Structures are given as structure tokens and as C-alpha cells.
Amino acid sequence: MSAKELNTLLTLMNQRQTRLTSACKEIAEWIDRQGDVPAAGKIRDSLKAIEAEEAQVRKTLTSLTIDRPLPRFRG
């Protein structure tokens, strides 16, 4: 896998994570409106860990450079 392919893959994974987080927030809001505040709170608590790591993930993705070819692994 080339550096460009790896960077593309990691970027796509980050975008998917962002979309999933957004969907979970919408679900938590809907559950909250239905009156199940504890369940909505559990979802929001789980999302806090993801949000806490967001800055580090973005920093890592934007600074990702590979100066040498990636090793080939045997499958």
C-alpha cells in the first residue's frame, strides 16, 4: 500500500467516524425527546471519549508523512 493510499484510507476512516458520531448524536437527541434521558445520557457519555480524541486524530492525519516505502507484509 502506497503512502497516498494509506493517507486516503485513514482520511476515509476519519470521515466515517465523524458521520457515525453525528448520527449517534441525532439518535441521542431523539431518545431524549422521547423521555428516556438516562439512555440518551449513556450515548452522550460514550461520544465524549470520541470527541476527546478528535483533535489528536486530526493532528495526526494532517501531519502524516512517510519518508520511506512501507514494508511489505506477507499474507
PQR file with spaces between the fields and no chain letter, atoms N, CA, C, O and H, PARSE charges and radii, in Angstrom:
ATOM       1  N    MET     1       0.856   -1.168    0.000 -0.4000 1.5000
ATOM       2  CA   MET     1       0.000    0.000    0.000 -0.0000 2.0000
ATOM       3  C    MET     1       0.904    1.233    0.000  0.5500 1.7000
ATOM       4  O    MET     1       1.817    1.343    0.818 -0.5500 1.4000
ATOM       5  N    SER     2       0.648    2.131   -0.897 -0.4000 1.5000
ATOM       6  CA   SER     2       1.461    3.342   -1.000 -0.0000 2.0000
ATOM       7  C    SER     2       1.082    4.338    0.095  0.5500 1.7000
ATOM       8  O    SER     2       0.046    4.204    0.746 -0.5500 1.4000
ATOM       9  H    SER     2      -0.094    2.042   -1.562  0.4000 1.0000
ATOM      10  N    ALA     3       1.924    5.316    0.280 -0.4000 1.5000
ATOM      11  CA   ALA     3       1.659    6.356    1.273 -0.0000 2.0000
ATOM      12  C    ALA     3       0.365    7.104    0.929  0.5500 1.7000
ATOM      13  O    ALA     3      -0.414    7.460    1.813 -0.5500 1.4000
ATOM      14  H    ALA     3       2.766    5.425   -0.249  0.4000 1.0000
ATOM      15  N    LYS     4       0.155    7.331   -0.354 -0.4000 1.5000
ATOM      16  CA   LYS     4      -1.055    8.034   -0.782 -0.0000 2.0000
ATOM      17  C    LYS     4      -2.295    7.193   -0.472  0.5500 1.7000
ATOM      18  O    LYS     4      -3.302    7.716    0.004 -0.5500 1.4000
ATOM      19  H    LYS     4       0.788    7.042   -1.072  0.4000 1.0000
ATOM      20  N    GLU     5      -2.216    5.904   -0.739 -0.4000 1.5000
ATOM      21  CA   GLU     5      -3.347    5.012   -0.450 -0.0000 2.0000
ATOM      22  C    GLU     5      -3.617    4.936    1.047  0.5500 1.7000
ATOM      23  O    GLU     5      -4.771    4.920    1.478 -0.5500 1.4000
ATOM      24  H    GLU     5      -1.398    5.478   -1.125  0.4000 1.0000
ATOM      25  N    LEU     6      -2.554    4.888    1.833 -0.4000 1.5000
ATOM      26  CA   LEU     6      -2.703    4.845    3.283 -0.0000 2.0000
ATOM      27  C    LEU     6      -3.342    6.134    3.787  0.5500 1.7000
ATOM      28  O    LEU     6      -4.247    6.101    4.621 -0.5500 1.4000
ATOM      29  H    LEU     6      -1.617    4.900    1.483  0.4000 1.0000
ATOM      30  N    ASN     7      -2.876    7.247    3.287 -0.4000 1.5000
ATOM      31  CA   ASN     7      -3.441    8.538    3.688 -0.0000 2.0000
ATOM      32  C    ASN     7      -4.918    8.617    3.304  0.5500 1.7000
ATOM      33  O    ASN     7      -5.740    9.084    4.093 -0.5500 1.4000
ATOM      34  H    ASN     7      -2.141    7.273    2.609  0.4000 1.0000
ATOM      35  N    THR     8      -5.255    8.166    2.107 -0.4000 1.5000
ATOM      36  CA   THR     8      -6.656    8.159    1.659 -0.0000 2.0000
ATOM      37  C    THR     8      -7.504    7.283    2.561  0.5500 1.7000
ATOM      38  O    THR     8      -8.601    7.674    2.961 -0.5500 1.4000
ATOM      39  H    THR     8      -4.587    7.786    1.466  0.4000 1.0000
ATOM      40  N    LEU     9      -7.000    6.103    2.881 -0.4000 1.5000
ATOM      41  CA   LEU     9      -7.734    5.181    3.749 -0.0000 2.0000
ATOM      42  C    LEU     9      -7.973    5.785    5.126  0.5500 1.7000
ATOM      43  O    LEU     9      -9.089    5.720    5.642 -0.5500 1.4000
ATOM      44  H    LEU     9      -6.109    5.785    2.556  0.4000 1.0000
ATOM      45  N    LEU    10      -6.953    6.363    5.722 -0.4000 1.5000
ATOM      46  CA   LEU    10      -7.104    6.962    7.042 -0.0000 2.0000
ATOM      47  C    LEU    10      -8.067    8.147    7.015  0.5500 1.7000
ATOM      48  O    LEU    10      -8.849    8.334    7.947 -0.5500 1.4000
ATOM      49  H    LEU    10      -6.047    6.415    5.303  0.4000 1.0000
ATOM      50  N    THR    11      -8.013    8.930    5.969 -0.4000 1.5000
ATOM      51  CA   THR    11      -8.939   10.057    5.829 -0.0000 2.0000
ATOM      52  C    THR    11     -10.374    9.564    5.708  0.5500 1.7000
ATOM      53  O    THR    11     -11.275   10.123    6.335 -0.5500 1.4000
ATOM      54  H    THR    11      -7.378    8.778    5.212  0.4000 1.0000
ATOM      55  N    LEU    12     -10.598    8.526    4.912 -0.4000 1.5000
ATOM      56  CA   LEU    12     -11.943    7.965    4.782 -0.0000 2.0000
ATOM      57  C    LEU    12     -12.443    7.401    6.106  0.5500 1.7000
ATOM      58  O    LEU    12     -13.609    7.572    6.460 -0.5500 1.4000
ATOM      59  H    LEU    12      -9.867    8.072    4.404  0.4000 1.0000
ATOM      60  N    MET    13     -11.555    6.730    6.833 -0.4000 1.5000
ATOM      61  CA   MET    13     -11.947    6.194    8.137 -0.0000 2.0000
ATOM      62  C    MET    13     -12.333    7.322    9.088  0.5500 1.7000
ATOM      63  O    MET    13     -13.299    7.194    9.841 -0.5500 1.4000
ATOM      64  H    MET    13     -10.608    6.592    6.545  0.4000 1.0000
ATOM      65  N    ASN    14     -11.598    8.410    9.059 -0.4000 1.5000
ATOM      66  CA   ASN    14     -11.912    9.559    9.905 -0.0000 2.0000
ATOM      67  C    ASN    14     -13.247   10.178    9.515  0.5500 1.7000
ATOM      68  O    ASN    14     -14.031   10.560   10.384 -0.5500 1.4000
ATOM      69  H    ASN    14     -10.814    8.514    8.447  0.4000 1.0000
ATOM      70  N    GLN    15     -13.512   10.280    8.221 -0.4000 1.5000
ATOM      71  CA   GLN    15     -14.784   10.830    7.758 -0.0000 2.0000
ATOM      72  C    GLN    15     -15.944    9.944    8.188  0.5500 1.7000
ATOM      73  O    GLN    15     -16.993   10.446    8.591 -0.5500 1.4000
ATOM      74  H    GLN    15     -12.876    9.970    7.515  0.4000 1.0000
ATOM      75  N    ARG    16     -15.762    8.634    8.105 -0.4000 1.5000
ATOM      76  CA   ARG    16     -16.811    7.704    8.533 -0.0000 2.0000
ATOM      77  C    ARG    16     -17.068    7.841   10.025  0.5500 1.7000
ATOM      78  O    ARG    16     -18.217    7.814   10.466 -0.5500 1.4000
ATOM      79  H    ARG    16     -14.910    8.227    7.777  0.4000 1.0000
ATOM      80  N    GLN    17     -16.007    7.987   10.798 -0.4000 1.5000
ATOM      81  CA   GLN    17     -16.147    8.159   12.246 -0.0000 2.0000
ATOM      82  C    GLN    17     -16.933    9.429   12.552  0.5500 1.7000
ATOM      83  O    GLN    17     -17.785    9.439   13.441 -0.5500 1.4000
ATOM      84  H    GLN    17     -15.074    8.009   10.440  0.4000 1.0000
ATOM      85  N    THR    18     -16.645   10.494   11.817 -0.4000 1.5000
ATOM      86  CA   THR    18     -17.354   11.760   12.013 -0.0000 2.0000
ATOM      87  C    THR    18     -18.841   11.600   11.713  0.5500 1.7000
ATOM      88  O    THR    18     -19.687   12.102   12.453 -0.5500 1.4000
ATOM      89  H    THR    18     -15.953   10.486   11.096  0.4000 1.0000
ATOM      90  N    ARG    19     -19.153   10.901   10.627 -0.4000 1.5000
ATOM      91  CA   ARG    19     -20.564   10.681   10.269 -0.0000 2.0000
ATOM      92  C    ARG    19     -21.278    9.811   11.296  0.5500 1.7000
ATOM      93  O    ARG    19     -22.426   10.082   11.650 -0.5500 1.4000
ATOM      94  H    ARG    19     -18.466   10.494   10.026  0.4000 1.0000
ATOM      95  N    LEU    20     -20.610    8.776   11.771 -0.4000 1.5000
ATOM      96  CA   LEU    20     -21.212    7.909   12.790 -0.0000 2.0000
ATOM      97  C    LEU    20     -21.447    8.668   14.097  0.5500 1.7000
ATOM      98  O    LEU    20     -22.471    8.478   14.753 -0.5500 1.4000
ATOM      99  H    LEU    20     -19.678    8.557   11.483  0.4000 1.0000
ATOM     100  N    THR    21     -20.507    9.518   14.468 -0.4000 1.5000
ATOM     101  CA   THR    21     -20.674   10.329   15.670 -0.0000 2.0000
ATOM     102  C    THR    21     -21.870   11.253   15.527  0.5500 1.7000
ATOM     103  O    THR    21     -22.662   11.399   16.458 -0.5500 1.4000
ATOM     104  H    THR    21     -19.675    9.672   13.935  0.4000 1.0000
ATOM     105  N    SER    22     -22.001   11.872   14.376 -0.4000 1.5000
ATOM     106  CA   SER    22     -23.133   12.759   14.123 -0.0000 2.0000
ATOM     107  C    SER    22     -24.459   12.001   14.205  0.5500 1.7000
ATOM     108  O    SER    22     -25.424   12.488   14.795 -0.5500 1.4000
ATOM     109  H    SER    22     -21.357   11.754   13.620  0.4000 1.0000
ATOM     110  N    ALA    23     -24.498   10.827   13.619 -0.4000 1.5000
ATOM     111  CA   ALA    23     -25.721   10.019   13.663 -0.0000 2.0000
ATOM     112  C    ALA    23     -26.064    9.628   15.099  0.5500 1.7000
ATOM     113  O    ALA    23     -27.233    9.656   15.486 -0.5500 1.4000
ATOM     114  H    ALA    23     -23.714   10.431   13.140  0.4000 1.0000
ATOM     115  N    CYS    24     -25.062    9.268   15.884 -0.4000 1.5000
ATOM     116  CA   CYS    24     -25.314    8.897   17.283 -0.0000 2.0000
ATOM     117  C    CYS    24     -25.836   10.081   18.078  0.5500 1.7000
ATOM     118  O    CYS    24     -26.691    9.913   18.947 -0.5500 1.4000
ATOM     119  H    CYS    24     -24.113    9.245   15.570  0.4000 1.0000
ATOM     120  N    LYS    25     -25.332   11.276   17.793 -0.4000 1.5000
ATOM     121  CA   LYS    25     -25.837   12.475   18.465 -0.0000 2.0000
ATOM     122  C    LYS    25     -27.314   12.697   18.133  0.5500 1.7000
ATOM     123  O    LYS    25     -28.109   13.036   19.010 -0.5500 1.4000
ATOM     124  H    LYS    25     -24.637   11.412   17.087  0.4000 1.0000
ATOM     125  N    GLU    26     -27.672   12.507   16.875 -0.4000 1.5000
ATOM     126  CA   GLU    26     -29.076   12.658   16.475 -0.0000 2.0000
ATOM     127  C    GLU    26     -29.952   11.622   17.167  0.5500 1.7000
ATOM     128  O    GLU    26     -31.062   11.934   17.597 -0.5500 1.4000
ATOM     129  H    GLU    26     -27.027   12.231   16.162  0.4000 1.0000
ATOM     130  N    ILE    27     -29.465   10.408   17.274 -0.4000 1.5000
ATOM     131  CA   ILE    27     -30.216    9.355   17.961 -0.0000 2.0000
ATOM     132  C    ILE    27     -30.394    9.725   19.433  0.5500 1.7000
ATOM     133  O    ILE    27     -31.484    9.570   19.983 -0.5500 1.4000
ATOM     134  H    ILE    27     -28.564   10.155   16.924  0.4000 1.0000
ATOM     135  N    ALA    28     -29.336   10.211   20.070 -0.4000 1.5000
ATOM     136  CA   ALA    28     -29.424   10.613   21.475 -0.0000 2.0000
ATOM     137  C    ALA    28     -30.445   11.726   21.664  0.5500 1.7000
ATOM     138  O    ALA    28     -31.205   11.717   22.633 -0.5500 1.4000
ATOM     139  H    ALA    28     -28.450   10.337   19.624  0.4000 1.0000
ATOM     140  N    GLU    29     -30.464   12.681   20.744 -0.4000 1.5000
ATOM     141  CA   GLU    29     -31.449   13.768   20.831 -0.0000 2.0000
ATOM     142  C    GLU    29     -32.867   13.237   20.680  0.5500 1.7000
ATOM     143  O    GLU    29     -33.767   13.667   21.400 -0.5500 1.4000
ATOM     144  H    GLU    29     -29.847   12.688   19.957  0.4000 1.0000
ATOM     145  N    TRP    30     -33.076   12.311   19.757 -0.4000 1.5000
ATOM     146  CA   TRP    30     -34.401   11.730   19.555 -0.0000 2.0000
ATOM     147  C    TRP    30     -34.834   10.959   20.812  0.5500 1.7000
ATOM     148  O    TRP    30     -35.973   11.084   21.262 -0.5500 1.4000
ATOM     149  H    TRP    30     -32.344   11.961   19.172  0.4000 1.0000
ATOM     150  N    ILE    31     -33.922   10.168   21.366 -0.4000 1.5000
ATOM     151  CA   ILE    31     -34.240    9.398   22.575 -0.0000 2.0000
ATOM     152  C    ILE    31     -34.571   10.344   23.724  0.5500 1.7000
ATOM     153  O    ILE    31     -35.492   10.094   24.501 -0.5500 1.4000
ATOM     154  H    ILE    31     -32.997   10.066   21.000  0.4000 1.0000
ATOM     155  N    ASP    32     -33.820   11.422   23.821 -0.4000 1.5000
ATOM     156  CA   ASP    32     -34.070   12.423   24.861 -0.0000 2.0000
ATOM     157  C    ASP    32     -35.475   13.008   24.726  0.5500 1.7000
ATOM     158  O    ASP    32     -36.176   13.181   25.723 -0.5500 1.4000
ATOM     159  H    ASP    32     -33.071   11.625   23.190  0.4000 1.0000
ATOM     160  N    ARG    33     -35.887   13.313   23.496 -0.4000 1.5000
ATOM     161  CA   ARG    33     -37.228   13.860   23.260 -0.0000 2.0000
ATOM     162  C    ARG    33     -38.323   12.847   23.581  0.5500 1.7000
ATOM     163  O    ARG    33     -39.448   13.225   23.905 -0.5500 1.4000
ATOM     164  H    ARG    33     -35.318   13.173   22.686  0.4000 1.0000
ATOM     165  N    GLN    34     -37.989   11.554   23.489 -0.4000 1.5000
ATOM     166  CA   GLN    34     -38.962   10.509   23.809 -0.0000 2.0000
ATOM     167  C    GLN    34     -39.100   10.330   25.320  0.5500 1.7000
ATOM     168  O    GLN    34     -39.995    9.628   25.791 -0.5500 1.4000
ATOM     169  H    GLN    34     -37.075   11.247   23.226  0.4000 1.0000
ATOM     170  N    GLY    35     -38.210   10.968   26.069 -0.4000 1.5000
ATOM     171  CA   GLY    35     -38.311   10.923   27.522 -0.0000 2.0000
ATOM     172  C    GLY    35     -37.351    9.970   28.208  0.5500 1.7000
ATOM     173  O    GLY    35     -37.383    9.849   29.433 -0.5500 1.4000
ATOM     174  H    GLY    35     -37.484   11.538   25.686  0.4000 1.0000
ATOM     175  N    ASP    36     -36.506    9.297   27.464 -0.4000 1.5000
ATOM     176  CA   ASP    36     -35.567    8.365   28.092 -0.0000 2.0000
ATOM     177  C    ASP    36     -34.214    9.065   28.271  0.5500 1.7000
ATOM     178  O    ASP    36     -33.241    8.764   27.579 -0.5500 1.4000
ATOM     179  H    ASP    36     -36.480    9.395   26.470  0.4000 1.0000
ATOM     180  N    VAL    37     -34.185    9.993   29.206 -0.4000 1.5000
ATOM     181  CA   VAL    37     -32.992   10.797   29.448 -0.0000 2.0000
ATOM     182  C    VAL    37     -31.781    9.941   29.840  0.5500 1.7000
ATOM     183  O    VAL    37     -30.678   10.223   29.373 -0.5500 1.4000
ATOM     184  H    VAL    37     -34.975   10.238   29.768  0.4000 1.0000
ATOM     185  N    PRO    38     -31.941    8.896   30.688 -0.5600 1.5000
ATOM     186  CA   PRO    38     -30.767    8.077   31.026  0.2800 2.0000
ATOM     187  C    PRO    38     -30.117    7.408   29.810  0.5500 1.7000
ATOM     188  O    PRO    38     -28.890    7.379   29.709 -0.5500 1.4000
ATOM     189  N    ALA    39     -30.910    6.880   28.903 -0.4000 1.5000
ATOM     190  CA   ALA    39     -30.353    6.231   27.705 -0.0000 2.0000
ATOM     191  C    ALA    39     -29.634    7.250   26.828  0.5500 1.7000
ATOM     192  O    ALA    39     -28.549    6.980   26.314 -0.5500 1.4000
ATOM     193  H    ALA    39     -31.907    6.904   28.986  0.4000 1.0000
ATOM     194  N    ALA    40     -30.242    8.416   26.661 -0.4000 1.5000
ATOM     195  CA   ALA    40     -29.603    9.470   25.867 -0.0000 2.0000
ATOM     196  C    ALA    40     -28.292    9.890   26.518  0.5500 1.7000
ATOM     197  O    ALA    40     -27.308   10.150   25.825 -0.5500 1.4000
ATOM     198  H    ALA    40     -31.124    8.635   27.078  0.4000 1.0000
ATOM     199  N    GLY    41     -28.274    9.956   27.840 -0.4000 1.5000
ATOM     200  CA   GLY    41     -27.060   10.322   28.560 -0.0000 2.0000
ATOM     201  C    GLY    41     -25.953    9.305   28.368  0.5500 1.7000
ATOM     202  O    GLY    41     -24.785    9.676   28.257 -0.5500 1.4000
ATOM     203  H    GLY    41     -29.073    9.745   28.402  0.4000 1.0000
ATOM     204  N    LYS    42     -26.305    8.022   28.328 -0.4000 1.5000
ATOM     205  CA   LYS    42     -25.296    6.974   28.105 -0.0000 2.0000
ATOM     206  C    LYS    42     -24.661    7.126   26.728  0.5500 1.7000
ATOM     207  O    LYS    42     -23.450    6.967   26.579 -0.5500 1.4000
ATOM     208  H    LYS    42     -27.254    7.721   28.418  0.4000 1.0000
ATOM     209  N    ILE    43     -25.472    7.431   25.729 -0.4000 1.5000
ATOM     210  CA   ILE    43     -24.935    7.628   24.381 -0.0000 2.0000
ATOM     211  C    ILE    43     -23.999    8.825   24.369  0.5500 1.7000
ATOM     212  O    ILE    43     -22.905    8.760   23.809 -0.5500 1.4000
ATOM     213  H    ILE    43     -26.456    7.560   25.850  0.4000 1.0000
ATOM     214  N    ARG    44     -24.428    9.912   24.983 -0.4000 1.5000
ATOM     215  CA   ARG    44     -23.591   11.118   25.013 -0.0000 2.0000
ATOM     216  C    ARG    44     -22.281   10.872   25.769  0.5500 1.7000
ATOM     217  O    ARG    44     -21.231   11.374   25.370 -0.5500 1.4000
ATOM     218  H    ARG    44     -25.317    9.965   25.438  0.4000 1.0000
ATOM     219  N    ASP    45     -22.341   10.106   26.850 -0.4000 1.5000
ATOM     220  CA   ASP    45     -21.118    9.782   27.589 -0.0000 2.0000
ATOM     221  C    ASP    45     -20.140    8.990   26.719  0.5500 1.7000
ATOM     222  O    ASP    45     -18.932    9.225   26.757 -0.5500 1.4000
ATOM     223  H    ASP    45     -23.194    9.698   27.175  0.4000 1.0000
ATOM     224  N    SER    46     -20.669    8.060   25.944 -0.4000 1.5000
ATOM     225  CA   SER    46     -19.813    7.275   25.049 -0.0000 2.0000
ATOM     226  C    SER    46     -19.178    8.161   23.981  0.5500 1.7000
ATOM     227  O    SER    46     -18.028    7.946   23.596 -0.5500 1.4000
ATOM     228  H    SER    46     -21.650    7.869   25.913  0.4000 1.0000
ATOM     229  N    LEU    47     -19.911    9.137   23.511 -0.4000 1.5000
ATOM     230  CA   LEU    47     -19.393   10.029   22.475 -0.0000 2.0000
ATOM     231  C    LEU    47     -18.327   10.985   22.997  0.5500 1.7000
ATOM     232  O    LEU    47     -17.510   11.487   22.225 -0.5500 1.4000
ATOM     233  H    LEU    47     -20.844    9.311   23.824  0.4000 1.0000
ATOM     234  N    LYS    48     -18.331   11.237   24.302 -0.4000 1.5000
ATOM     235  CA   LYS    48     -17.331   12.149   24.872 -0.0000 2.0000
ATOM     236  C    LYS    48     -15.910   11.627   24.649  0.5500 1.7000
ATOM     237  O    LYS    48     -14.995   12.410   24.394 -0.5500 1.4000
ATOM     238  H    LYS    48     -18.995   10.829   24.929  0.4000 1.0000
ATOM     239  N    ALA    49     -15.726   10.317   24.742 -0.4000 1.5000
ATOM     240  CA   ALA    49     -14.396    9.735   24.513 -0.0000 2.0000
ATOM     241  C    ALA    49     -13.940    9.970   23.080  0.5500 1.7000
ATOM     242  O    ALA    49     -12.777   10.290   22.835 -0.5500 1.4000
ATOM     243  H    ALA    49     -16.469    9.681   24.950  0.4000 1.0000
ATOM     244  N    ILE    50     -14.852    9.812   22.146 -0.4000 1.5000
ATOM     245  CA   ILE    50     -14.525   10.038   20.734 -0.0000 2.0000
ATOM     246  C    ILE    50     -14.175   11.504   20.504  0.5500 1.7000
ATOM     247  O    ILE    50     -13.196   11.819   19.828 -0.5500 1.4000
ATOM     248  H    ILE    50     -15.797    9.553   22.345  0.4000 1.0000
ATOM     249  N    GLU    51     -14.981   12.393   21.071 -0.4000 1.5000
ATOM     250  CA   GLU    51     -14.739   13.817   20.894 -0.0000 2.0000
ATOM     251  C    GLU    51     -13.434   14.248   21.546  0.5500 1.7000
ATOM     252  O    GLU    51     -12.759   15.144   21.039 -0.5500 1.4000
ATOM     253  H    GLU    51     -15.776   12.137   21.621  0.4000 1.0000
ATOM     254  N    ALA    52     -13.067   13.624   22.661 -0.4000 1.5000
ATOM     255  CA   ALA    52     -11.822   13.969   23.341 -0.0000 2.0000
ATOM     256  C    ALA    52     -10.604   13.629   22.490  0.5500 1.7000
ATOM     257  O    ALA    52      -9.569   14.287   22.594 -0.5500 1.4000
ATOM     258  H    ALA    52     -13.616   12.897   23.073  0.4000 1.0000
ATOM     259  N    GLU    53     -10.723   12.606   21.652 -0.4000 1.5000
ATOM     260  CA   GLU    53      -9.602   12.182   20.803 -0.0000 2.0000
ATOM     261  C    GLU    53      -9.592   12.859   19.441  0.5500 1.7000
ATOM     262  O    GLU    53      -8.637   12.697   18.681 -0.5500 1.4000
ATOM     263  H    GLU    53     -11.563   12.071   21.568  0.4000 1.0000
ATOM     264  N    GLU    54     -10.628   13.611   19.120 -0.4000 1.5000
ATOM     265  CA   GLU    54     -10.766   14.180   17.781 -0.0000 2.0000
ATOM     266  C    GLU    54      -9.598   15.086   17.394  0.5500 1.7000
ATOM     267  O    GLU    54      -9.097   15.001   16.273 -0.5500 1.4000
ATOM     268  H    GLU    54     -11.404   13.743   19.737  0.4000 1.0000
ATOM     269  N    ALA    55      -9.170   15.936   18.294 -0.4000 1.5000
ATOM     270  CA   ALA    55      -8.078   16.858   17.968 -0.0000 2.0000
ATOM     271  C    ALA    55      -6.792   16.095   17.665  0.5500 1.7000
ATOM     272  O    ALA    55      -6.070   16.446   16.732 -0.5500 1.4000
ATOM     273  H    ALA    55      -9.577   16.004   19.205  0.4000 1.0000
ATOM     274  N    GLN    56      -6.502   15.058   18.445 -0.4000 1.5000
ATOM     275  CA   GLN    56      -5.286   14.271   18.209 -0.0000 2.0000
ATOM     276  C    GLN    56      -5.357   13.531   16.881  0.5500 1.7000
ATOM     277  O    GLN    56      -4.362   13.448   16.161 -0.5500 1.4000
ATOM     278  H    GLN    56      -7.089   14.773   19.203  0.4000 1.0000
ATOM     279  N    VAL    57      -6.525   12.994   16.552 -0.4000 1.5000
ATOM     280  CA   VAL    57      -6.686   12.288   15.279 -0.0000 2.0000
ATOM     281  C    VAL    57      -6.464   13.243   14.114  0.5500 1.7000
ATOM     282  O    VAL    57      -5.747   12.913   13.169 -0.5500 1.4000
ATOM     283  H    VAL    57      -7.334   13.061   17.137  0.4000 1.0000
ATOM     284  N    ARG    58      -7.068   14.417   14.174 -0.4000 1.5000
ATOM     285  CA   ARG    58      -6.892   15.394   13.090 -0.0000 2.0000
ATOM     286  C    ARG    58      -5.439   15.834   12.961  0.5500 1.7000
ATOM     287  O    ARG    58      -4.909   15.947   11.856 -0.5500 1.4000
ATOM     288  H    ARG    58      -7.650   14.686   14.941  0.4000 1.0000
ATOM     289  N    LYS    59      -4.804   16.081   14.102 -0.4000 1.5000
ATOM     290  CA   LYS    59      -3.396   16.500   14.083 -0.0000 2.0000
ATOM     291  C    LYS    59      -2.534   15.417   13.439  0.5500 1.7000
ATOM     292  O    LYS    59      -1.657   15.708   12.626 -0.5500 1.4000
ATOM     293  H    LYS    59      -5.235   15.990   15.000  0.4000 1.0000
ATOM     294  N    THR    60      -2.791   14.193   13.807 -0.4000 1.5000
ATOM     295  CA   THR    60      -2.018   13.080   13.252 -0.0000 2.0000
ATOM     296  C    THR    60      -2.247   12.939   11.754  0.5500 1.7000
ATOM     297  O    THR    60      -1.294   12.769   10.994 -0.5500 1.4000
ATOM     298  H    THR    60      -3.503   13.957   14.468  0.4000 1.0000
ATOM     299  N    LEU    61      -3.499   13.007   11.326 -0.4000 1.5000
ATOM     300  CA   LEU    61      -3.801   12.866    9.903 -0.0000 2.0000
ATOM     301  C    LEU    61      -3.187   13.982    9.070  0.5500 1.7000
ATOM     302  O    LEU    61      -2.685   13.734    7.974 -0.5500 1.4000
ATOM     303  H    LEU    61      -4.273   13.145   11.944  0.4000 1.0000
ATOM     304  N    THR    62      -3.222   15.201    9.579 -0.4000 1.5000
ATOM     305  CA   THR    62      -2.677   16.313    8.792 -0.0000 2.0000
ATOM     306  C    THR    62      -1.165   16.325    8.775  0.5500 1.7000
ATOM     307  O    THR    62      -0.561   16.904    7.872 -0.5500 1.4000
ATOM     308  H    THR    62      -3.630   15.402   10.470  0.4000 1.0000
ATOM     309  N    SER    63      -0.536   15.690    9.766 -0.4000 1.5000
ATOM     310  CA   SER    63       0.924   15.685    9.801 -0.0000 2.0000
ATOM     311  C    SER    63       1.531   14.393    9.272  0.5500 1.7000
ATOM     312  O    SER    63       2.748   14.215    9.311 -0.5500 1.4000
ATOM     313  H    SER    63      -1.026   15.220   10.499  0.4000 1.0000
ATOM     314  N    LEU    64       0.700   13.507    8.787 -0.4000 1.5000
ATOM     315  CA   LEU    64       1.171   12.209    8.334 -0.0000 2.0000
ATOM     316  C    LEU    64       2.033   12.342    7.090  0.5500 1.7000
ATOM     317  O    LEU    64       1.576   12.786    6.036 -0.5500 1.4000
ATOM     318  H    LEU    64      -0.289   13.652    8.756  0.4000 1.0000
ATOM     319  N    THR    65       3.271   11.952    7.236 -0.4000 1.5000
ATOM     320  CA   THR    65       4.183   11.879    6.090 -0.0000 2.0000
ATOM     321  C    THR    65       4.982   10.598    6.224  0.5500 1.7000
ATOM     322  O    THR    65       5.360   10.191    7.322 -0.5500 1.4000
ATOM     323  H    THR    65       3.642   11.592    8.091  0.4000 1.0000
ATOM     324  N    ILE    66       5.221    9.994    5.127 -0.4000 1.5000
ATOM     325  CA   ILE    66       6.021    8.774    5.113 -0.0000 2.0000
ATOM     326  C    ILE    66       7.207    9.031    4.204  0.5500 1.7000
ATOM     327  O    ILE    66       7.050    9.259    3.005 -0.5500 1.4000
ATOM     328  H    ILE    66       4.913   10.324    4.234  0.4000 1.0000
ATOM     329  N    ASP    67       8.398    8.992    4.791 -0.4000 1.5000
ATOM     330  CA   ASP    67       9.616    9.311    4.053 -0.0000 2.0000
ATOM     331  C    ASP    67      10.212    8.093    3.364  0.5500 1.7000
ATOM     332  O    ASP    67      11.095    8.230    2.517 -0.5500 1.4000
ATOM     333  H    ASP    67       8.525    8.806    5.765  0.4000 1.0000
ATOM     334  N    ARG    68       9.748    6.928    3.712 -0.4000 1.5000
ATOM     335  CA   ARG    68      10.307    5.704    3.140 -0.0000 2.0000
ATOM     336  C    ARG    68       9.150    4.808    2.708  0.5500 1.7000
ATOM     337  O    ARG    68       8.022    4.978    3.171 -0.5500 1.4000
ATOM     338  H    ARG    68       9.031    6.817    4.400  0.4000 1.0000
ATOM     339  N    PRO    69       9.419    3.886    1.850 -0.5600 1.5000
ATOM     340  CA   PRO    69       8.352    2.967    1.442  0.2800 2.0000
ATOM     341  C    PRO    69       7.884    2.139    2.625  0.5500 1.7000
ATOM     342  O    PRO    69       8.666    1.815    3.518 -0.5500 1.4000
ATOM     343  N    LEU    70       6.628    1.806    2.625 -0.4000 1.5000
ATOM     344  CA   LEU    70       6.089    0.948    3.672 -0.0000 2.0000
ATOM     345  C    LEU    70       6.596   -0.468    3.473  0.5500 1.7000
ATOM     346  O    LEU    70       6.773   -0.908    2.337 -0.5500 1.4000
ATOM     347  H    LEU    70       5.992    2.069    1.900  0.4000 1.0000
ATOM     348  N    PRO    71       6.834   -1.194    4.568 -0.5600 1.5000
ATOM     349  CA   PRO    71       7.273   -2.571    4.407  0.2800 2.0000
ATOM     350  C    PRO    71       6.162   -3.434    3.826  0.5500 1.7000
ATOM     351  O    PRO    71       4.979   -3.164    4.030 -0.5500 1.4000
ATOM     352  N    ARG    72       6.552   -4.455    3.113 -0.4000 1.5000
ATOM     353  CA   ARG    72       5.569   -5.396    2.572 -0.0000 2.0000
ATOM     354  C    ARG    72       5.410   -6.519    3.565  0.5500 1.7000
ATOM     355  O    ARG    72       6.391   -7.094    4.036 -0.5500 1.4000
ATOM     356  H    ARG    72       7.514   -4.674    2.948  0.4000 1.0000
ATOM     357  N    PHE    73       4.168   -6.828    3.881 -0.4000 1.5000
ATOM     358  CA   PHE    73       3.896   -7.898    4.816 -0.0000 2.0000
ATOM     359  C    PHE    73       3.420   -9.121    4.062  0.5500 1.7000
ATOM     360  O    PHE    73       2.706   -9.019    3.065 -0.5500 1.4000
ATOM     361  H    PHE    73       3.371   -6.362    3.498  0.4000 1.0000
ATOM     362  N    ARG    74       3.816  -10.247    4.540 -0.4000 1.5000
ATOM     363  CA   ARG    74       3.383  -11.497    3.920 -0.0000 2.0000
ATOM     364  C    ARG    74       1.992  -11.828    4.397  0.5500 1.7000
ATOM     365  O    ARG    74       1.699  -11.713    5.587 -0.5500 1.4000
ATOM     366  H    ARG    74       4.396  -10.330    5.351  0.4000 1.0000
ATOM     367  N    GLY    75       1.125  -12.240    3.482 -0.4000 1.5000
ATOM     368  CA   GLY    75      -0.257  -12.523    3.825 -0.0000 2.0000
ATOM     369  C    GLY    75      -0.583  -13.910    4.125  0.5500 1.7000
ATOM     370  O    GLY    75      -1.735  -14.223    4.423 -0.5500 1.4000
ATOM     371  H    GLY    75       1.363  -12.334    2.515  0.4000 1.0000
